[in-house]
Amino acid sequence: MRVILRNPRREVDVAGNRRVKDILRELDIMPETVLVICGDDLITADQVVREGDTIELRPVMSGGRAGPA
């Protein structure tokens, strides 16, 4: 399968059917830091990604404004 990483953009090939959490562990990425997208769907760490699929890992962005608006 192909894994597309953002920030910085790069692509990695991973062989075989794997659970998302196993792919993230192999790439040394903490699951809480990314959103995992397969096609148009957001997928969870327990879902299996099949050989031939492409997933995209997008960093989680958070923020806000401290104090009164």
BATI-400729 format. One record per atom (N, C-alpha, C, CB): chain; y, z, x; atom name; residue number from 1. Coordinates in steps of 0.001 Angstrom, whole numbers, plus 500000, padded with zeros to 6 digits. Each point is the difference from the previous one (the first is absolute). Glycine has a CB too. Layout:
N
{chain: A, yy: Y, zz: Z, xx: X, name: CA, resi: NUM}
...
END
This chain:
69
{chain: A, yy: 498826, zz: 500000, xx: 500843, name: N, resi: 1}
{chain: A, yy: 501174, zz: 500000, xx: 499157, name: CA, resi: 1}
{chain: A, yy: 501232, zz: 500000, xx: 500885, name: C, resi: 1}
{chain: A, yy: 498769, zz: 501211, xx: 498158, name: CB, resi: 1}
{chain: A, yy: 502318, zz: 498386, xx: 501263, name: N, resi: 2}
{chain: A, yy: 501256, zz: 499984, xx: 500737, name: CA, resi: 2}
{chain: A, yy: 500868, zz: 501148, xx: 499503, name: C, resi: 2}
{chain: A, yy: 499865, zz: 497486, xx: 500336, name: CB, resi: 2}
{chain: A, yy: 500716, zz: 503247, xx: 500609, name: N, resi: 3}
{chain: A, yy: 500898, zz: 501108, xx: 499684, name: CA, resi: 3}
{chain: A, yy: 501379, zz: 499623, xx: 500517, name: C, resi: 3}
{chain: A, yy: 498120, zz: 501736, xx: 500111, name: CB, resi: 3}
{chain: A, yy: 502858, zz: 498216, xx: 498985, name: N, resi: 4}
{chain: A, yy: 501381, zz: 499692, xx: 500368, name: CA, resi: 4}
{chain: A, yy: 500770, zz: 501308, xx: 500041, name: C, resi: 4}
{chain: A, yy: 499886, zz: 497677, xx: 498956, name: CB, resi: 4}
{chain: A, yy: 500677, zz: 502624, xx: 502188, name: N, resi: 5}
{chain: A, yy: 500784, zz: 501223, xx: 500171, name: CA, resi: 5}
{chain: A, yy: 501476, zz: 499632, xx: 500049, name: C, resi: 5}
{chain: A, yy: 498101, zz: 501137, xx: 501243, name: CB, resi: 5}
{chain: A, yy: 502721, zz: 499704, xx: 498193, name: N, resi: 6}
{chain: A, yy: 501451, zz: 499795, xx: 500003, name: CA, resi: 6}
{chain: A, yy: 500648, zz: 501042, xx: 500896, name: C, resi: 6}
{chain: A, yy: 499934, zz: 499036, xx: 497663, name: CB, resi: 6}
{chain: A, yy: 501172, zz: 500581, xx: 502917, name: N, resi: 7}
{chain: A, yy: 500857, zz: 500917, xx: 500746, name: CA, resi: 7}
{chain: A, yy: 499317, zz: 500619, xx: 501210, name: C, resi: 7}
{chain: A, yy: 501160, zz: 500469, xx: 497885, name: CB, resi: 7}
{chain: A, yy: 498582, zz: 498811, xx: 503169, name: N, resi: 8}
{chain: A, yy: 500256, zz: 498573, xx: 500183, name: CA, resi: 8}
{chain: A, yy: 498884, zz: 499160, xx: 499382, name: C, resi: 8}
{chain: A, yy: 501261, zz: 500510, xx: 502110, name: CB, resi: 8}
{chain: A, yy: 499073, zz: 498252, xx: 497547, name: N, resi: 9}
{chain: A, yy: 499026, zz: 499115, xx: 499368, name: CA, resi: 9}
{chain: A, yy: 498974, zz: 499549, xx: 501029, name: C, resi: 9}
{chain: A, yy: 501725, zz: 499230, xx: 498329, name: CB, resi: 9}
{chain: A, yy: 497009, zz: 500941, xx: 501293, name: N, resi: 10}
{chain: A, yy: 498891, zz: 499504, xx: 500808, name: CA, resi: 10}
{chain: A, yy: 498783, zz: 499863, xx: 499102, name: C, resi: 10}
{chain: A, yy: 500920, zz: 501082, xx: 502106, name: CB, resi: 10}
{chain: A, yy: 498088, zz: 498182, xx: 498357, name: N, resi: 11}
{chain: A, yy: 498776, zz: 499808, xx: 499231, name: CA, resi: 11}
{chain: A, yy: 498804, zz: 500399, xx: 500847, name: C, resi: 11}
{chain: A, yy: 501064, zz: 498136, xx: 498678, name: CB, resi: 11}
{chain: A, yy: 497947, zz: 502488, xx: 500667, name: N, resi: 12}
{chain: A, yy: 498794, zz: 500470, xx: 500670, name: CA, resi: 12}
{chain: A, yy: 498805, zz: 499533, xx: 499180, name: C, resi: 12}
{chain: A, yy: 501198, zz: 502030, xx: 500989, name: CB, resi: 12}
{chain: A, yy: 497757, zz: 497499, xx: 499677, name: N, resi: 13}
{chain: A, yy: 498756, zz: 499652, xx: 499311, name: CA, resi: 13}
{chain: A, yy: 499033, zz: 501168, xx: 500110, name: C, resi: 13}
{chain: A, yy: 500336, zz: 497537, xx: 500482, name: CB, resi: 13}
{chain: A, yy: 499049, zz: 502818, xx: 498384, name: N, resi: 14}
{chain: A, yy: 499024, zz: 501088, xx: 499943, name: CA, resi: 14}
{chain: A, yy: 498738, zz: 499426, xx: 499364, name: C, resi: 14}
{chain: A, yy: 501813, zz: 501822, xx: 499821, name: CB, resi: 14}
{chain: A, yy: 497039, zz: 498390, xx: 500820, name: N, resi: 15}
{chain: A, yy: 498744, zz: 499426, xx: 499513, name: CA, resi: 15}
{chain: A, yy: 499332, zz: 500897, xx: 498964, name: C, resi: 15}
{chain: A, yy: 499713, zz: 498861, xx: 502200, name: CB, resi: 15}
{chain: A, yy: 499602, zz: 500511, xx: 496840, name: N, resi: 16}
{chain: A, yy: 499165, zz: 500718, xx: 499048, name: CA, resi: 16}
{chain: A, yy: 500727, zz: 500545, xx: 498794, name: C, resi: 16}
{chain: A, yy: 498608, zz: 500558, xx: 501887, name: CB, resi: 16}
{chain: A, yy: 500598, zz: 499961, xx: 497168, name: N, resi: 17}
{chain: A, yy: 500529, zz: 500673, xx: 498817, name: CA, resi: 17}
{chain: A, yy: 500279, zz: 501445, xx: 500376, name: C, resi: 17}
{chain: A, yy: 498728, zz: 498464, xx: 498411, name: CB, resi: 17}
{chain: A, yy: 502470, zz: 502017, xx: 501275, name: N, resi: 18}
{chain: A, yy: 500369, zz: 501362, xx: 500400, name: CA, resi: 18}
{chain: A, yy: 500862, zz: 500661, xx: 498942, name: C, resi: 18}
{chain: A, yy: 499876, zz: 499328, xx: 502400, name: CB, resi: 18}
{chain: A, yy: 500046, zz: 502005, xx: 497552, name: N, resi: 19}
{chain: A, yy: 500933, zz: 500749, xx: 499168, name: CA, resi: 19}
{chain: A, yy: 501356, zz: 500006, xx: 500693, name: C, resi: 19}
{chain: A, yy: 498134, zz: 501451, xx: 499049, name: CB, resi: 19}
{chain: A, yy: 502912, zz: 498569, xx: 500149, name: N, resi: 20}
{chain: A, yy: 501363, zz: 499993, xx: 500534, name: CA, resi: 20}
{chain: A, yy: 500197, zz: 501143, xx: 500989, name: C, resi: 20}
{chain: A, yy: 500830, zz: 498960, xx: 497872, name: CB, resi: 20}
{chain: A, yy: 498698, zz: 502239, xx: 501793, name: N, resi: 21}
{chain: A, yy: 500225, zz: 501139, xx: 500896, name: CA, resi: 21}
{chain: A, yy: 499319, zz: 499809, xx: 501349, name: C, resi: 21}
{chain: A, yy: 500181, zz: 501473, xx: 498005, name: CB, resi: 21}
{chain: A, yy: 498695, zz: 497799, xx: 502041, name: N, resi: 22}
{chain: A, yy: 499337, zz: 499728, xx: 501272, name: CA, resi: 22}
{chain: A, yy: 500786, zz: 498991, xx: 500834, name: C, resi: 22}
{chain: A, yy: 497795, zz: 500494, xx: 498923, name: CB, resi: 22}
{chain: A, yy: 502794, zz: 498519, xx: 500405, name: N, resi: 23}
{chain: A, yy: 500850, zz: 499026, xx: 500702, name: CA, resi: 23}
{chain: A, yy: 501212, zz: 500707, xx: 500595, name: C, resi: 23}
{chain: A, yy: 499242, zz: 498157, xx: 498444, name: CB, resi: 23}
{chain: A, yy: 501399, zz: 502697, xx: 500764, name: N, resi: 24}
{chain: A, yy: 501178, zz: 500721, xx: 500482, name: CA, resi: 24}
{chain: A, yy: 499647, zz: 500900, xx: 501176, name: C, resi: 24}
{chain: A, yy: 500973, zz: 499930, xx: 497696, name: CB, resi: 24}
{chain: A, yy: 497887, zz: 500737, xx: 502232, name: N, resi: 25}
{chain: A, yy: 499565, zz: 500870, xx: 501099, name: CA, resi: 25}
{chain: A, yy: 499795, zz: 499171, xx: 501275, name: C, resi: 25}
{chain: A, yy: 498891, zz: 501579, xx: 498346, name: CB, resi: 25}
{chain: A, yy: 500458, zz: 497264, xx: 501508, name: N, resi: 26}
{chain: A, yy: 499749, zz: 499128, xx: 501153, name: CA, resi: 26}
{chain: A, yy: 501305, zz: 499522, xx: 500640, name: C, resi: 26}
{chain: A, yy: 497851, zz: 499271, xx: 498937, name: CB, resi: 26}
{chain: A, yy: 503165, zz: 500487, xx: 500235, name: N, resi: 27}
{chain: A, yy: 501295, zz: 499535, xx: 500502, name: CA, resi: 27}
{chain: A, yy: 500925, zz: 501160, xx: 500377, name: C, resi: 27}
{chain: A, yy: 499752, zz: 497963, xx: 498579, name: CB, resi: 27}
{chain: A, yy: 499750, zz: 503276, xx: 501295, name: N, resi: 28}
{chain: A, yy: 500766, zz: 501207, xx: 500326, name: CA, resi: 28}
{chain: A, yy: 501284, zz: 500098, xx: 499169, name: C, resi: 28}
{chain: A, yy: 499059, zz: 499919, xx: 502325, name: CB, resi: 28}
{chain: A, yy: 500779, zz: 499855, xx: 496354, name: N, resi: 29}
{chain: A, yy: 501123, zz: 500068, xx: 499062, name: CA, resi: 29}
{chain: A, yy: 499712, zz: 501103, xx: 498987, name: C, resi: 29}
{chain: A, yy: 500518, zz: 497518, xx: 500295, name: CB, resi: 29}
{chain: A, yy: 500434, zz: 503369, xx: 499505, name: N, resi: 30}
{chain: A, yy: 499843, zz: 501066, xx: 499011, name: CA, resi: 30}
{chain: A, yy: 500160, zz: 499410, xx: 498598, name: C, resi: 30}
{chain: A, yy: 500875, zz: 501734, xx: 501644, name: CB, resi: 30}
{chain: A, yy: 498164, zz: 498511, xx: 497448, name: N, resi: 31}
{chain: A, yy: 500053, zz: 499413, xx: 498657, name: CA, resi: 31}
{chain: A, yy: 501278, zz: 500316, xx: 499229, name: C, resi: 31}
{chain: A, yy: 497551, zz: 500156, xx: 499978, name: CB, resi: 31}
{chain: A, yy: 503051, zz: 501003, xx: 500273, name: N, resi: 32}
{chain: A, yy: 501206, zz: 500406, xx: 499273, name: CA, resi: 32}
{chain: A, yy: 501231, zz: 499203, xx: 500409, name: C, resi: 32}
{chain: A, yy: 499030, zz: 502268, xx: 499809, name: CB, resi: 32}
{chain: A, yy: 500862, zz: 496944, xx: 501264, name: N, resi: 33}
{chain: A, yy: 501175, zz: 499302, xx: 500522, name: CA, resi: 33}
{chain: A, yy: 500104, zz: 498547, xx: 499559, name: C, resi: 33}
{chain: A, yy: 499887, zz: 501508, xx: 501927, name: CB, resi: 33}
{chain: A, yy: 499085, zz: 497987, xx: 497347, name: N, resi: 34}
{chain: A, yy: 500007, zz: 498587, xx: 499611, name: CA, resi: 34}
{chain: A, yy: 499578, zz: 499805, xx: 498549, name: C, resi: 34}
{chain: A, yy: 499503, zz: 499396, xx: 502363, name: CB, resi: 34}
{chain: A, yy: 500952, zz: 499494, xx: 497064, name: N, resi: 35}
{chain: A, yy: 499480, zz: 499489, xx: 498736, name: CA, resi: 35}
{chain: A, yy: 499067, zz: 498861, xx: 500368, name: C, resi: 35}
{chain: A, yy: 502091, zz: 500666, xx: 498647, name: CB, resi: 35}
{chain: A, yy: 496747, zz: 499270, xx: 500699, name: N, resi: 36}
{chain: A, yy: 499019, zz: 498963, xx: 500308, name: CA, resi: 36}
{chain: A, yy: 499930, zz: 499050, xx: 498812, name: C, resi: 36}
{chain: A, yy: 498663, zz: 501567, xx: 501504, name: CB, resi: 36}
{chain: A, yy: 501567, zz: 497148, xx: 498765, name: N, resi: 37}
{chain: A, yy: 500076, zz: 498992, xx: 498949, name: CA, resi: 37}
{chain: A, yy: 498955, zz: 498922, xx: 500268, name: C, resi: 37}
{chain: A, yy: 502471, zz: 500459, xx: 499650, name: CB, resi: 37}
{chain: A, yy: 496764, zz: 499212, xx: 499307, name: N, resi: 38}
{chain: A, yy: 499022, zz: 498914, xx: 500066, name: CA, resi: 38}
{chain: A, yy: 500338, zz: 499043, xx: 498864, name: C, resi: 38}
{chain: A, yy: 498169, zz: 501493, xx: 501029, name: CB, resi: 38}
{chain: A, yy: 502287, zz: 497306, xx: 499323, name: N, resi: 39}
{chain: A, yy: 500481, zz: 499066, xx: 498979, name: CA, resi: 39}
{chain: A, yy: 501265, zz: 500556, xx: 499378, name: C, resi: 39}
{chain: A, yy: 497655, zz: 499192, xx: 499534, name: CB, resi: 39}
{chain: A, yy: 502319, zz: 501016, xx: 499152, name: N, resi: 40}
{chain: A, yy: 501142, zz: 500586, xx: 499294, name: CA, resi: 40}
{chain: A, yy: 499760, zz: 501458, xx: 499632, name: C, resi: 40}
{chain: A, yy: 500545, zz: 497742, xx: 499114, name: CB, resi: 40}
{chain: A, yy: 498361, zz: 502842, xx: 501401, name: N, resi: 41}
{chain: A, yy: 499607, zz: 501347, xx: 499597, name: CA, resi: 41}
{chain: A, yy: 500199, zz: 501024, xx: 501110, name: C, resi: 41}
{chain: A, yy: 498358, zz: 498981, xx: 498451, name: CB, resi: 41}
{chain: A, yy: 502147, zz: 502174, xx: 501160, name: N, resi: 42}
{chain: A, yy: 500068, zz: 501151, xx: 500885, name: CA, resi: 42}
{chain: A, yy: 498622, zz: 500646, xx: 499965, name: C, resi: 42}
{chain: A, yy: 502519, zz: 500368, xx: 499606, name: CB, resi: 42}
{chain: A, yy: 496868, zz: 499872, xx: 501558, name: N, resi: 43}
{chain: A, yy: 498649, zz: 500557, xx: 500014, name: CA, resi: 43}
{chain: A, yy: 499985, zz: 501354, xx: 500698, name: C, resi: 43}
{chain: A, yy: 499040, zz: 497680, xx: 499995, name: CB, resi: 43}
{chain: A, yy: 499934, zz: 503115, xx: 499688, name: N, resi: 44}
{chain: A, yy: 499900, zz: 501360, xx: 500522, name: CA, resi: 44}
{chain: A, yy: 499100, zz: 500051, xx: 501230, name: C, resi: 44}
{chain: A, yy: 500372, zz: 500896, xx: 497690, name: CB, resi: 44}
{chain: A, yy: 499656, zz: 500234, xx: 502986, name: N, resi: 45}
{chain: A, yy: 499244, zz: 500191, xx: 501239, name: CA, resi: 45}
{chain: A, yy: 498493, zz: 499923, xx: 499790, name: C, resi: 45}
{chain: A, yy: 501860, zz: 501407, xx: 500826, name: CB, resi: 45}
{chain: A, yy: 497650, zz: 498855, xx: 497962, name: N, resi: 46}
{chain: A, yy: 498559, zz: 499981, xx: 499743, name: CA, resi: 46}
{chain: A, yy: 499468, zz: 498625, xx: 499604, name: C, resi: 46}
{chain: A, yy: 500204, zz: 502359, xx: 499317, name: CB, resi: 46}
{chain: A, yy: 500671, zz: 496685, xx: 500457, name: N, resi: 47}
{chain: A, yy: 499546, zz: 498677, xx: 499587, name: CA, resi: 47}
{chain: A, yy: 499446, zz: 499214, xx: 501184, name: C, resi: 47}
{chain: A, yy: 501696, zz: 500014, xx: 498161, name: CB, resi: 47}
{chain: A, yy: 497319, zz: 499130, xx: 501544, name: N, resi: 48}
{chain: A, yy: 499369, zz: 499172, xx: 501027, name: CA, resi: 48}
{chain: A, yy: 500689, zz: 498646, xx: 500047, name: C, resi: 48}
{chain: A, yy: 497793, zz: 501186, xx: 499681, name: CB, resi: 48}
{chain: A, yy: 502530, zz: 498390, xx: 501533, name: N, resi: 49}
{chain: A, yy: 500575, zz: 498679, xx: 500231, name: CA, resi: 49}
{chain: A, yy: 498880, zz: 499129, xx: 500555, name: C, resi: 49}
{chain: A, yy: 502361, zz: 500929, xx: 500431, name: CB, resi: 49}
{chain: A, yy: 497496, zz: 497885, xx: 499019, name: N, resi: 50}
{chain: A, yy: 498892, zz: 499107, xx: 500343, name: CA, resi: 50}
{chain: A, yy: 500378, zz: 499025, xx: 501114, name: C, resi: 50}
{chain: A, yy: 499173, zz: 500200, xx: 497652, name: CB, resi: 50}
{chain: A, yy: 499802, zz: 499357, xx: 503049, name: N, resi: 51}
{chain: A, yy: 500162, zz: 498956, xx: 501007, name: CA, resi: 51}
{chain: A, yy: 500687, zz: 498805, xx: 499331, name: C, resi: 51}
{chain: A, yy: 497925, zz: 500780, xx: 501297, name: CB, resi: 51}
{chain: A, yy: 503079, zz: 498658, xx: 499334, name: N, resi: 52}
{chain: A, yy: 500725, zz: 498868, xx: 499428, name: CA, resi: 52}
{chain: A, yy: 501260, zz: 500397, xx: 499253, name: C, resi: 52}
{chain: A, yy: 497845, zz: 498849, xx: 499827, name: CB, resi: 52}
{chain: A, yy: 502306, zz: 502448, xx: 499817, name: N, resi: 53}
{chain: A, yy: 501221, zz: 500469, xx: 499336, name: CA, resi: 53}
{chain: A, yy: 501129, zz: 500148, xx: 501014, name: C, resi: 53}
{chain: A, yy: 498619, zz: 501196, xx: 498263, name: CB, resi: 53}
{chain: A, yy: 502593, zz: 498815, xx: 501229, name: N, resi: 54}
{chain: A, yy: 501177, zz: 500306, xx: 500812, name: CA, resi: 54}
{chain: A, yy: 500695, zz: 501191, xx: 499372, name: C, resi: 54}
{chain: A, yy: 500274, zz: 497579, xx: 500735, name: CB, resi: 54}
{chain: A, yy: 500021, zz: 503425, xx: 500083, name: N, resi: 55}
{chain: A, yy: 500775, zz: 501137, xx: 499516, name: CA, resi: 55}
{chain: A, yy: 501279, zz: 500099, xx: 500815, name: C, resi: 55}
{chain: A, yy: 497902, zz: 501223, xx: 499271, name: CB, resi: 55}
{chain: A, yy: 503094, zz: 499356, xx: 500109, name: N, resi: 56}
{chain: A, yy: 501288, zz: 500192, xx: 500662, name: CA, resi: 56}
{chain: A, yy: 500317, zz: 501487, xx: 500014, name: C, resi: 56}
{chain: A, yy: 500815, zz: 497706, xx: 499272, name: CB, resi: 56}
{chain: A, yy: 499618, zz: 502789, xx: 501874, name: N, resi: 57}
{chain: A, yy: 500395, zz: 501398, xx: 500135, name: CA, resi: 57}
{chain: A, yy: 501511, zz: 500051, xx: 500125, name: C, resi: 57}
{chain: A, yy: 497798, zz: 500625, xx: 501103, name: CB, resi: 57}
{chain: A, yy: 502835, zz: 499998, xx: 497916, name: N, resi: 58}
{chain: A, yy: 501461, zz: 500130, xx: 500018, name: CA, resi: 58}
{chain: A, yy: 500365, zz: 501461, xx: 500188, name: C, resi: 58}
{chain: A, yy: 500269, zz: 497977, xx: 498505, name: CB, resi: 58}
{chain: A, yy: 500667, zz: 502300, xx: 502391, name: N, resi: 59}
{chain: A, yy: 500390, zz: 501391, xx: 500221, name: CA, resi: 59}
{chain: A, yy: 500646, zz: 500596, xx: 498749, name: C, resi: 59}
{chain: A, yy: 500318, zz: 499506, xx: 502441, name: CB, resi: 59}
{chain: A, yy: 499384, zz: 501761, xx: 497316, name: N, resi: 60}
{chain: A, yy: 500608, zz: 500722, xx: 498884, name: CA, resi: 60}
{chain: A, yy: 501434, zz: 500323, xx: 500393, name: C, resi: 60}
{chain: A, yy: 497762, zz: 500984, xx: 499251, name: CB, resi: 60}
{chain: A, yy: 503154, zz: 498701, xx: 499868, name: N, resi: 61}
{chain: A, yy: 501413, zz: 500300, xx: 500237, name: CA, resi: 61}
{chain: A, yy: 500413, zz: 501097, xx: 499037, name: C, resi: 61}
{chain: A, yy: 500486, zz: 497631, xx: 500788, name: CB, resi: 61}
{chain: A, yy: 500187, zz: 503344, xx: 499733, name: N, resi: 62}
{chain: A, yy: 500526, zz: 501040, xx: 499130, name: CA, resi: 62}
{chain: A, yy: 501381, zz: 500363, xx: 500501, name: C, resi: 62}
{chain: A, yy: 497684, zz: 500885, xx: 499460, name: CB, resi: 62}
{chain: A, yy: 503024, zz: 499741, xx: 499713, name: N, resi: 63}
{chain: A, yy: 501340, zz: 500390, xx: 500401, name: CA, resi: 63}
{chain: A, yy: 500764, zz: 500467, xx: 498793, name: C, resi: 63}
{chain: A, yy: 499967, zz: 498381, xx: 501897, name: CB, resi: 63}
{chain: A, yy: 501218, zz: 501867, xx: 498317, name: N, resi: 64}
{chain: A, yy: 500834, zz: 500478, xx: 498921, name: CA, resi: 64}
{chain: A, yy: 501288, zz: 500524, xx: 500581, name: C, resi: 64}
{chain: A, yy: 497999, zz: 500558, xx: 498596, name: CB, resi: 64}
{chain: A, yy: 502731, zz: 500009, xx: 500560, name: N, resi: 65}
{chain: A, yy: 501293, zz: 500494, xx: 500419, name: CA, resi: 65}
{chain: A, yy: 500033, zz: 501506, xx: 499810, name: C, resi: 65}
{chain: A, yy: 501107, zz: 497810, xx: 499406, name: CB, resi: 65}
{chain: A, yy: 499252, zz: 502884, xx: 501620, name: N, resi: 66}
{chain: A, yy: 500122, zz: 501451, xx: 499902, name: CA, resi: 66}
{chain: A, yy: 501364, zz: 500353, xx: 499420, name: C, resi: 66}
{chain: A, yy: 498439, zz: 500316, xx: 501967, name: CB, resi: 66}
{chain: A, yy: 501576, zz: 500692, xx: 497218, name: N, resi: 67}
{chain: A, yy: 501272, zz: 500462, xx: 499457, name: CA, resi: 67}
{chain: A, yy: 500382, zz: 499295, xx: 498718, name: C, resi: 67}
{chain: A, yy: 500702, zz: 500519, xx: 502292, name: CB, resi: 67}
{chain: A, yy: 500491, zz: 499765, xx: 497201, name: N, resi: 68}
{chain: A, yy: 500455, zz: 499412, xx: 498737, name: CA, resi: 68}
{chain: A, yy: 500209, zz: 498494, xx: 500120, name: C, resi: 68}
{chain: A, yy: 501084, zz: 502172, xx: 499426, name: CB, resi: 68}
{chain: A, yy: 498676, zz: 497151, xx: 499481, name: N, resi: 69}
{chain: A, yy: 500156, zz: 498541, xx: 499980, name: CA, resi: 69}
{chain: A, yy: 501433, zz: 499588, xx: 499819, name: C, resi: 69}
{chain: A, yy: 497732, zz: 499806, xx: 499088, name: CB, resi: 69}
END
